[in-house]
C-alpha cells in the first residue's frame, strides 16, 4: 500500500515538472521575440513571470509542510532538500528569461546589428539542459545528470564566441556598442540559465548517489 507521503512526494515532483515547463516556454518565447523582433511576444514573457513566481511559492510551501508533517529521513530528506534548491534554480531561470525579453525591447529601438546565429543555438542547448535536468530528477538518472554537466561546456564556448565576435563589432564601429552590449548580455543570461540547469543536474547526482560533484569535489 502506498504511503500517504509518497503521494505528496509525487505531487511535489509533478509541481516541479510543471514549473520547469513554464520556464522552458519562457526561455523559448524570449529568444523567439529576439530573433523575430517581436515586442508583443517579449512583453508577454515579462508578464508571464508571475505564474513562475507563484509556482515557486507553492513548491516552497509544499516542501515546508512535508518536512513539518513527516520528518523525512535518508533519501526522502535528500529529495525534499533538493526540491527546495531546484525550485530556486527554476525561478532564477524564469527571471533570466525576463531579462532576455527586456534586453530585446531595448534592442528593438535600433536596427539589427548582425544575423543571430550563435545566440539561438545557445538558447536551444540551454532549453534542452533545463528539460533534461528535470527528466533526470524525476527518473533519478545520475548518468543523464552527469551528461548535462558536460554540456555546460558547449554553452560556455558559444558564449565566449559571441563575446569575441561582438567585441570586434564594437572596436570597428563605436556606434554599435549599445546594441553589441545588449546581445552580450543576452548571451550571458543564456549562459547563466545553463549554469542553473547544471546546478539541478549536480543535485540529481547527490540525490541518487549521495555524492557531491560540485566544484569537481568528487575528483579530489
Secondary structure, DSSP 8 states (H G I E B T S, - for coil): ---HHHHHHHHHHHHHHHHHHHHHHHHHHHHHHHHHT-HHHHHHHHHTHHHHHHHHHHHHHHHHHHHHHH---HHHHHHHHHHHHHHHHHHHHHHHHHHHHHHHHHHTTS---S---HHHHHHHHHHHHHHHHHHHHHHT-HHHHHHHHHHHHHHHHHHHHHHHHHHHHHHH-GGGHHHHHHHHHHHHHHHHHHHHHHHHHHHHHHHHH----GGGGGG-
